[in-house]
Amino acid sequence: MPIRLRSACVVGATGVAVLLAMPTPTWCESPWYGKKADVTLAKALWPALEKARMVGPRRLQVHAFKGMQPHANVQQVWAGNVEVEGRIARVIVKANHKKKGASVAAAYDQPDRFLSDYTVMFKAAKGYDPGNQDWFWAKYSSDGAIDRDGNGVAIAGRVDSPSGFGCAGCHRKLGGADLEVLTRK
């Protein structure tokens, strides 16, 4: 069995992650995201976002603002509805400008130069993930490829963990109406 480094599974009493060289335990594997169905939905979602001009080189430009990690210090956000697999649902797209030299003005004036990735919340069908308001989460590179975590798992689906790391865990902590964060509680 190959040995892999794990950092997100074992957390000490102080809350500091501990690196261990050991076989990956099955309880540490993500049962929530990166599954075949998640990747299929993420692949269907991207063209809908392009059609709505929320991603890609033809995206509508909206005001950039100072944000925070893990997204980026400079962000742009679009919200609306898109049709995916015959169902129309709410979507929130965040363009993350992380590349060196990114600023609010630069992100607006040269929107593709500093763009590193997009993070997306798509309202899935009722019952998909009730504990997280039925949001489907995905992260795409600037060219639309589904991003992968440090273990090579596609970042799409119920991006969460038992310890609260991931999209859903952070959005639960920060609040906002329906986990949207940028709206009022």
Secondary structure, 3 states (H helix, E strand, C coil): CCCEEECCCCECCCCCECCEEECCCHHHCCCCECCHHHHHHHHHHHHHHHHCCCCCCCCCCCCCEECCCCCCCEEEEEEEEEEECCEEEEEEEEEEECCCCCCHHHHHHCCCCCEEEEEEEEECCCCCCHHHCCEEEEEEECCCCECECCCCCECEECCCCCCCCCHHHHHHHHCCHHHCCCCCC
